[in-house]
Amino acid sequence: ELRWGSVGLYIDYGTDNEKLLTQLDGDGIIGAFAVLEKSNHKVTAVSLQRGTQLEFISAEDFYDFFQSKPSKLLSITQSLCQLHRNVLYSYAKACKRIVELEKIAESKEAEAQ
């Protein structure tokens, strides 16, 4: 749990392919998806502000934590919905681009004949 400060979530942190996925400021949960999926973390959390405060919540304490702080569970649910919406938007955009490229390729084939 991010109690105070700022944390950057990176993929491939410390490599040439390092990419900042998002920045969390103030208050939030980090790594909840990995705990819910019972999988390893796929991103690296890096403090971006001096004095950033984090609290470790073990998988064993995870459900008790949310029973005592239901607003955090709501926050994660909202994050999942936003992520789902973003993925669907990106998928639709990619599909539209594929159709455009297929039309261009068909047009070039027709011109070549």
ChimeraX attribute file (.defattr): number of C-alpha atoms within 10 A of each C-alpha:
attribute: neighborCount
match mode: 1-to-1
recipient: residues
	/A:1	15
	/A:2	18
	/A:3	14
	/A:4	17
	/A:5	17
	/A:6	22
	/A:7	24
	/A:8	19
	/A:9	20
	/A:10	18
	/A:11	17
	/A:12	13
	/A:13	15
	/A:14	10
	/A:15	8
	/A:16	7
	/A:17	8
	/A:18	11
	/A:19	15
	/A:20	15
	/A:21	11
	/A:22	12
	/A:23	14
	/A:24	18
	/A:25	16
	/A:26	12
	/A:27	16
	/A:28	17
	/A:29	18
	/A:30	22
	/A:31	18
	/A:32	17
	/A:33	15
	/A:34	14
	/A:35	16
	/A:36	11
	/A:37	9
	/A:38	10
	/A:39	10
	/A:40	10
	/A:41	14
	/A:42	13
	/A:43	18
	/A:44	18
	/A:45	20
	/A:46	15
	/A:47	17
	/A:48	15
	/A:49	13
	/A:50	8
	/A:51	10
	/A:52	16
	/A:53	16
	/A:54	18
	/A:55	11
	/A:56	12
	/A:57	17
	/A:58	10
	/A:59	14
	/A:60	9
	/A:61	10
	/A:62	14
	/A:63	14
	/A:64	12
	/A:65	15
	/A:66	13
	/A:67	11
	/A:68	9
	/A:69	11
	/A:70	11
	/A:71	11
	/A:72	17
	/A:73	16
	/A:74	12
	/A:75	13
	/A:76	16
	/A:77	12
	/A:78	12
	/A:79	12
	/A:80	13
	/A:81	12
	/A:82	12
	/A:83	12
	/A:84	12
	/A:85	12
	/A:86	12
	/A:87	12
	/A:88	12
	/A:89	12
	/A:90	12
	/A:91	12
	/A:92	12
	/A:93	11
	/A:94	12
	/A:95	12
	/A:96	12
	/A:97	12
	/A:98	12
	/A:99	11
	/A:100	12
	/A:101	12
	/A:102	12
	/A:103	12
	/A:104	12
	/A:105	12
	/A:106	12
	/A:107	11
	/A:108	11
	/A:109	10
	/A:110	9
	/A:111	8
	/A:112	7
	/A:113	5
